[in-house]
Amino acid sequence: MSTTTSPTMIAPTRRRRAPLQAAHDFLFAKVHGGTLIYNACWEDPRIDRTLLRLDRNSRVVMITSAGCNALDYLLDDPAEIHAVDVNHRQNAVLELKQALLRTGDHQRLWALFGEGADARREEIYGSVRHDLRPPARAYWDRRISYFDPGGQRNSFYFHGGSGLAAWMLRAVVLGPGPRRRRLAEELLDAPDLAAQRAIFGQLEPEIWGRLARFLVRQPMLMALLGVPRPQIRLITTSHPGGLEGYVREKLRRVMTELPIRENYFWRVYLTGRYAPHCRPEYLRPEHGGFLASRVDRIRLSTTTLTRHLRDRPGSYSHFVLLDHQDWLAAHDPEALREEWEAILANAAPGAVAILRTAGLDLSFLPAEVRARIRARPDLTEPLHRLDRVGTYGSLHLLELA
């Protein structure tokens, strides 16, 4: 067969692709503008804390996400953490966690954010409702049902964009009948890597049926997970197996190369809850008093990172950027430049930033920014291989000149 492609062969593909791209962009904007996206942070704070080395003099600016990692960072006793998010719903999640921590009652915090649901949800919420600002109060007045243990999506962790996607993918992984569910339970409690590999070896061929391969390629699912089209393009162009191959490889690595018993990220989306031996540090009862005494060091701001730094200029030591700059680089390069101008203008001497990307390098950053930062792959690459989330293309620690 000839490998030459004629204009008449590619023209129909272009006509089909444009509506699909437009549909994904529309869904992504609709989801991000109108709903809670992340009900749990999808970045490993154990790695972050190793790299950031926070102390009592640290002043952190970070993207809120679901607030889990802001609370974990607080265990290193920084002077202040500015949690910034354009989506007020993300800040509402962190604000509810803060209010529950202030009570000193670990059981109430665990009931909602450890178990993911509780029949006493309205009573628990009512006990701290007065401690929330009006936007968060208005949000939870409408959405406290997310913690309802009844119904099909019987956990907070199956609500919001990522939660709905997790619920759908969970149905695919567990499948019909008891066999896959039994294997998944055995996998999560596997005593060692050898056992994990053996169990996942049985489970993997059954997971990747026609339905799973179809779902992974769907714009709606990617939008629910918070994956914009520029990130998908980065993945498909940097990975020989495309998006499906990328997901399969990342899942296999997490399930066979890292201890699953301590991987609370994947556990919560497979089961809807954490376990006493497998949970974020902020949900451990031994940390409750420490966090309660410092929880007001986290200051919430519903705006862009650039606007926050312009409105609250200062000398910040740490910036946690997650992966949002992938989207900015493709959709609004000028906003990306402005964000970096604000970061560099407010960076204290010796400041660092940490970011993740779907790509393998920092080529998406403007040249003038790359000239003013120093990446530390010697520190990040060994840790990236230990990332319990395991879905990002690369991790970067940047020293800000």
N, C-alpha and C positions, 0 to 999 in steps of 0.2 A: 504494500500500500504506500502511496506517495505521502511524504511528510509535508508537502507544500500545501498551504492553506490559501484559498482564493478569497477575495473580498466578499463574494456572494455567500461564502460559508460562514464568515465571521459576523456579517451584518445582523442576522437574526439573533445571534448570541448577545450582541450589544443591546438590541432592543429588549431582550428578555431581562438582561442584567440590570439595566437602569431602574425599572420598576421595583425589582427586588432590593436594590440598594436604597432606593427612596423609602420603601416600606420599612426596612430595618432602621433607617435614620428616624423615621416618624415614630415607630414603636419605642425606640430608645429615648427620644425626647419626651414622648408621652408618659412612659414609665417613670423616668427620672423627674419629671415635673409634677407628677400627680400621685406618687405613692412612696411608701417606705421601700427602699431597695435592700439594704443590708440589715438583717436582724442579728448578725454576728460578724465580727471582724474576720476577714479572710487573709490576714497577714500574721505570720508567726512572731509574737512579741518576745519569745525567748531569744530569737536571733536578733531582733531589733535592740533589745536591752544589752546584749553582748557587744553590739557595734556602737551603740550610742554612749554607753558608759555614763549614764546620768548621775548627778550628785546634787547636793543641797544648793549649788549655785546655778543649776540648769534652768533655763527659761525656754520652754518648748512651744513651738507652733506646729499643729498637726491637723490633718483632715479627721473629722470625728468618726465617720463610718458608724458603727454601732456602739462605740464608746468602750468596748472591752479592753482594747489596748491602752487607751488613756488611763484606765484604772490600773492595769498591770504596770505601766510606766511609773505610776504614783508610788509603787512599792520601793522604787529607788530614791524616793524622798526629794524630787526636784522642787525648786522654789515655786514654779507655776507652770501650768499647762494650758495653752490656749487651744481649745478644740473648735475648729472652724468647719462649717459645712453649709453649702447653699440650700440644702434640703432640710427644712425645719423639723421634719419627722425624724431624721437621724439624731439631731440634738435632743429631741423629746425622749428617745430611748435612753440616751446617756443620763438625761436629767432624772428620769424615773429611777435608774440605778443609783444615782447619787442620793436621792431622797430615801430610798430603802436602806442604803448604807448608814445614813445619819441616824436611823432609829436604833442601830446596834443589834437589831433582831435578824440574825443570819437566816433563820428559817423562812422568813417572809421573802427575803432576797432569793433564796434557793428555790422556793416554791414557784416563783415566776420565771426566773432566768436560769435556774438549774434544771428543774423538772420541765419547764416550758409551759406548764398549765397547772391550774389548781381550781377546785370548786369554790374556794374562798377568794377568788381573784378580785371581786368587787369590794369585799371587806378590806383586803390588803391594800388595794388602790385607795380606798376611802381614807385609810389611816395616814396616807402621805400626800393626798391630793392638794392640801393646803400649801404644801412645800414646793409646788411646781409653779413656774411662771405661766401667765395666761396662755401662750401658744401651746405649750406642752400639756397644760390642763385640758385645753379644748381638744387636742388630738386624742388623749387617752380617754376622755369622756366618750368619744365615738369608737375607740378601738380596743377597749379593755377586753372585749370579747375574743381578741387574738389568743388570750390565755385560757380559753374555754376547753376543758378536757374532753368534751363531747364532740360528736361530728367526725367527719372524715379527716379534716386537717386539725387534728386534736393537739396542737402545740403551737406556741408562738413561733417556733422555728420552722413552721410550715406556712407562715404568712409573710406578707411583703413580697417584693419581686424575687429575691433570692430564695425565699422560703417556698414560694409556689413552684419555682424551678426545681428545688430540692425534693419537694413532694412528688413531682412528676417523675424525676429521675429515680427516686427511691422505688416507685412502683415498677419501673423498668428493671432495676437491679434485683429487687426481691421477687418480682414476677409472680405468676399464679402458682398456687400450691405451696406446700410447706418446705420443699427441698432447699430452695435458694435462701429462704428466711433462716433456716437452720444453719446453712453454710455461712451466711453473713454474721449470725450471732457467734458462731465458732471463730470466725475470722477476727472479730473485734476483741475477743478474749484469748486469742492465740498466745501461748506462753513464750514463744520465741520466733525468730525470723524463719527458721526451717518450717515450723508449723504454718506460719502465715503463707509461705510460698506454696506449700502443698494445698492448702485450702483455696487460695486464690487461683491456683492452677485448675481446680475443678469449677470455680465460679466464673472465671473470665470468659470462656467460650460461650457460656449461657447468657452472659450480660450482653455481649455484642451481637445481638440479633438484628433483624431488619429494622425493628422499631427504634432501638437505641441509635443506630447509625442515622436514621431519619431525623430523630429529635436533635442530635448534636448539630446538624446542619441548618436548623430552623432559626430564622431571624428573631422570632418571638422569644424562644428560649434564651438566646444570647442576650437579648435586651433585658429579660427578667433577671439574668445573672449580672447585669451591669456591664456587659461587654460591648463596646461600641464597634462600629464597622472598621475604623482604623486599626484597632487591636486585632480583629479577625484577619485583616489584610497582613499585618505584621506576622501573625502566626503562620498563615498559609504560604507566605513568601519565604519564611525562614525555616520552615519544617518540611522535609521532603514528603511526608505523609499527609500534608494539609491539615485542616482543622481536626478531622476525625483521628488521624494518626497522632497528632499532638496530644489530644485528650487521652487516647489509649495509652500512649507512652507515659504520660504524667501519672495517670491512675495506677499503672503497673508499678512504677517506681515507688510511689507512696505505699502501695499495698505489699510490696515484696522487699523493699530495702530499708524501711524505717519501722521501728517498733509501733505497731498499731494500738497497743494497749494504752499508750499515752497520747494518742492522736485524737484530741477532743474535737478538732475541726470536722473530720469526716464522721466521727461518731454522732455528733449532734444532728447532722443532716441525714444520716441513715436511720436514726432512732427517734429523733425529735427531742432528745434530752441528753444531758451530760450524766456522768456517773461519778460517784464519790472518789474513785481512783483516777478519773479521767475528766478533768475540768480546767477551765482557765484559773489562773492564780487568784484573780479578784473574787472568785466564788469559793475559795477555801476558807473555812471558818476561822482558822488561825490568823488570817490577815484582816479580819473584820474591824477590830479595834484600831489598828494602824491606819486603815483606809478611812474610817469614819472621822478620825482626827485630822485628816488632810484632804478630804474630798472637796472642800471649798477652794482648794488651790487650782482646781479645774474650772476654767472660765469659758463659757459657751458663747459662740458668735455665729449667727446665721447670715452668712454673706460669702463672697469669694475670698480666697486667700489674699489676693492683691488688695482688695478693698479693706480687709482686716488690717493688713500691714500699713496701709496708708492712714487708716483711722486711728490705729494704735501703734505708732512707730516706737521702736525701742531697740534694745541690743539683745537679740535672741541667740541662744547658743545651739539650738537644735531645730531642724525642720523635718517633719515626717510627711512626705508627699504622696504616699501610696502609689497608684499608677495612673492618676488622672491626667498626667501630662502627655500620655499617648494620644488621648482624645484632642487635647488642645493643639498638639503639633499638627494634626491633620485638619482640624476644623477651624481653628482660630490661632494661627501662628503669631499674630500680633499680641494676642492676650497672653500667649506663652512667654513672649519677650518681656511684656510688662510685668508678669508674675516674677520672672527671674530678676528684673531690675529691682522690684520691691524686696525680694528675698536678700539679694546682695547688699542693698542699701541698709537693711536692718540686721545684718549678720554681725554678731560679736566677733572679736578676734578669736581665731581657733574654732569658729562655728562649723558644724557639719550638717549635711542633709542626707536623708536616706530615701531612695525611691525604687520602685519596681516597674518593670515594663514587660509587655508581651514579646518584645524583641530581644535580641541578644547583645545589643550595645547601646551607646548613647548618641548615635548618629542623628536621632530625631531632634536633639537640642540645637538651638542656634549656635553658629560657629563662635560668635562673640561670648556666649555663655561658656562653651567648652574651654575657651581660652582663659577663663577666670576660675575654673574649678580643677580639682585634682581627684580623680577616681582612685579607689583603693581595692582593685580586684584581688590583691594578695590577702585582704581581710574578708571580702565578701564571697569569693568563689568557694572556699571550703565550707562556709556556713550555708550557702545557697543549696548545697547538696544535702543538707540536713533539714531543710525546710519542710515542716510537717504538712503544710498546705500543698506545696509542690506543683502549683499550676502556672507560675510565672516563668517567663523566658529568662529573665535575669534580674539580679538584685545589685544595687549600687550604693556605696557610701561615698559621699562627695565632700571633700574638704574645700571650704569656700575661701578663696583668696580675697 
